[in-house]
Each structure stands twice: as C-alpha cells, then as structure tokens.
Amino acid sequence: MNAVPAVTRIVDLSVVLDDATQVYPGDPVPRLEVAATIAQQGFNLLSLRIGSQSGTHVDSPYHFDADGPRLEGCGLELFVGPGVVVDCTAVGARRPITTEHIEPHLDTISGLPGAIVLLHTAWSERFWGTPAYLDHPFLDERACARMLGAGVRTVGIDALSLDETDPAEPSGFPCHHLVADARGIIAENLTNLSAIDFDPLVCLLPVRLGGDADGAPCRAVALELGSAR
C-alpha cells in the first residue's frame, strides 16, 4: 500500500457567506432564508439566493471572455496546487502590486508546476465588511503578465478584486482579461492568509455549477502536509 502524506493542519481561507456578506458593487446580494424547520416540516432547510461571485469565489475565463471556458470546462487541476504566498501587506489603499513584489518569488514559482499564487494584502482581515474594503490594493498589469509568463495559471487575492475597484471610474479589468486569455483562474475574497506559515497545498474547489457559469463560491483552504503514513 502506498504511503499517503498526512494532513497536519488546515487553514480556512474563506469568508462566511450569509446575508451580511459584502459584494462587489452592483452584484446580487446574498439571501439565506428559512425554507423548512424541524417544528413544521420535520427538518431544517435553507433557501439560497447568491451570485456566482459571492463570498470567497473563483472566476472561470468565461467571466471576461465570451469564448472562454465556463466553469464546467475548467480542469480541476487549476483549483488545487502548491501555494506561493506573496507578501503585499505594505501596499497601501488603491496602490498597485508590482513586479517588485512578484520577482523574488519567480524562481520558486517556476519550480512548482501548478503553483497557485496568493497575494497577501491583509485587506480582508483588516477591512472586511466596511467601505474601506473597496479601497484595496490591486495587481498591476505588468506584474500579472510576468506571473503568467512564468507559468502561473491560478492567482488569488485576499481582497474584493484582482483589479482596482472604482465604480465611478472602472479600470477595464486588465488583469482579469489577461488571466482569462491565458485560460487561468482567479480567486477573490480570500482571507486569513497571514496564518499560512508553511508550504501549503491550496484547494479552491468551487461548487459545480453548469450552464454558463462564470464562476462559483468555493471553500478555500490551505493544507499542511506532514510525513507520509
């Protein structure tokens, strides 16, 4: 029997999805309503109304590319892989994450096939649920292109969007388009990245939505793997 690495620690990287969950301006507001109770029907059941981008979620290329793969067309290998955490906590409000932050990690990324890059801004830990959450740092277009050129196909951020959020002056979502063109995956509204002090296996497996699903909520976790057993 082959030895299997033991999971010694699980870090939850997901925000709670409920009626109070903050959403991108204009997105559907989540609603969780009681549909049945033990007292009346003999069991408890919730009715859920959410958007595909609610809470901690992943984007498929179809989110920004009409000809890109829908969620069901994305291989599961894009959602599970070794994680590389990039410290961006010194980046201020509405400031870009640049190649200066990415370059020190490129050798590591190149040596990890299927690497999932996690941009750690600490924005969700500091500002989740407040107006300041919209003022998050964002990935610079050149830095995004540099990562994709190094082979990255999945990138996550602990903020509302990989691109700048400004409802008054939309950015055009350059990084979303770059990742979609590369047939990659974006994860947003991650949290608790500060708790990853090990080399993680990251899992971003989404709810399996069919049809024209541009993305879906996921339960994002970082796994610490110990000695084989």
Secondary structure as the mmCIF struct_conf table of DSSP 4:
data_model
#
loop_
_struct_conf.conf_type_id
_struct_conf.id
_struct_conf.beg_label_comp_id
_struct_conf.beg_label_asym_id
_struct_conf.beg_label_seq_id
_struct_conf.end_label_comp_id
_struct_conf.end_label_asym_id
_struct_conf.end_label_seq_id
STRN STRN1 PRO A 5 ASP A 12
STRN STRN2 SER A 14 SER A 14
BEND BEND1 ASP A 18 ASP A 18
TURN_TY1_P TURN_TY1_P1 ASP A 19 ALA A 20
TURN_TY1_P TURN_TY1_P2 PRO A 25 GLY A 26
BEND BEND2 ASP A 27 ASP A 27
HELX_LH_PP_P HELX_LH_PP_P1 PRO A 28 PRO A 30
STRN STRN3 ARG A 31 ALA A 36
HELX_RH_AL_P HELX_RH_AL_P1 ILE A 38 GLN A 41
BEND BEND3 GLY A 42 PHE A 43
STRN STRN4 LEU A 45 ARG A 49
TURN_TY1_P TURN_TY1_P3 SER A 52 GLN A 53
BEND BEND4 GLY A 55 THR A 56
STRN STRN5 HIS A 57 ASP A 59
HELX_RH_3T_P HELX_RH_3T_P1 PRO A 61 HIS A 63
TURN_TY1_P TURN_TY1_P4 PHE A 64 PHE A 64
TURN_TY1_P TURN_TY1_P5 ALA A 66 ASP A 67
BEND BEND5 GLY A 68 GLY A 68
HELX_RH_3T_P HELX_RH_3T_P2 LEU A 71 GLY A 73
BEND BEND6 CYS A 74 CYS A 74
HELX_RH_3T_P HELX_RH_3T_P3 LEU A 76 LEU A 78
TURN_TY1_P TURN_TY1_P6 PHE A 79 PHE A 79
STRN STRN6 VAL A 80 ASP A 87
TURN_TY1_P TURN_TY1_P7 THR A 89 ALA A 90
TURN_TY1_P TURN_TY1_P8 ALA A 93 ARG A 94
STRN STRN7 PRO A 96 ILE A 97
HELX_RH_AL_P HELX_RH_AL_P2 THR A 99 ILE A 102
HELX_RH_3T_P HELX_RH_3T_P4 GLU A 103 HIS A 105
HELX_RH_AL_P HELX_RH_AL_P3 LEU A 106 SER A 110
TURN_TY1_P TURN_TY1_P9 GLY A 111 GLY A 111
BEND BEND7 LEU A 112 LEU A 112
TURN_TY1_P TURN_TY1_P10 PRO A 113 GLY A 114
STRN STRN8 ILE A 116 HIS A 120
HELX_RH_AL_P HELX_RH_AL_P4 TRP A 123 PHE A 127
TURN_TY1_P TURN_TY1_P11 TRP A 128 GLY A 129
BEND BEND8 THR A 130 THR A 130
HELX_RH_3T_P HELX_RH_3T_P5 PRO A 131 ASP A 135
STRN STRN9 PHE A 138 LEU A 139
HELX_RH_AL_P HELX_RH_AL_P5 GLU A 141 GLY A 149
TURN_TY1_P TURN_TY1_P12 ALA A 150 GLY A 151
STRN STRN10 THR A 154 ILE A 157
BEND BEND9 ASP A 158 LEU A 160
BEND BEND10 LEU A 162 ASP A 163
TURN_TY1_P TURN_TY1_P13 PRO A 167 ALA A 168
BEND BEND11 GLU A 169 GLU A 169
HELX_RH_AL_P HELX_RH_AL_P6 PRO A 174 ASP A 181
TURN_TY1_P TURN_TY1_P14 ALA A 182 ARG A 183
STRN STRN11 ILE A 185 GLU A 188
BEND BEND12 ASN A 189 ASN A 189
STRN STRN12 LEU A 190 LEU A 190
HELX_RH_3T_P HELX_RH_3T_P6 LEU A 193 ALA A 195
BEND BEND13 PHE A 198 PHE A 198
HELX_LH_PP_P HELX_LH_PP_P2 PRO A 200 PRO A 200
STRN STRN13 LEU A 201 CYS A 203
HELX_LH_PP_P HELX_LH_PP_P3 LEU A 205 LEU A 205
STRN STRN14 PRO A 206 PRO A 206
HELX_LH_PP_P HELX_LH_PP_P4 VAL A 207 VAL A 207
BEND BEND14 GLY A 211 ASP A 212
STRN STRN15 GLY A 215 PRO A 217
STRN STRN16 CYS A 218 CYS A 218
STRN STRN17 VAL A 221 ALA A 228
#
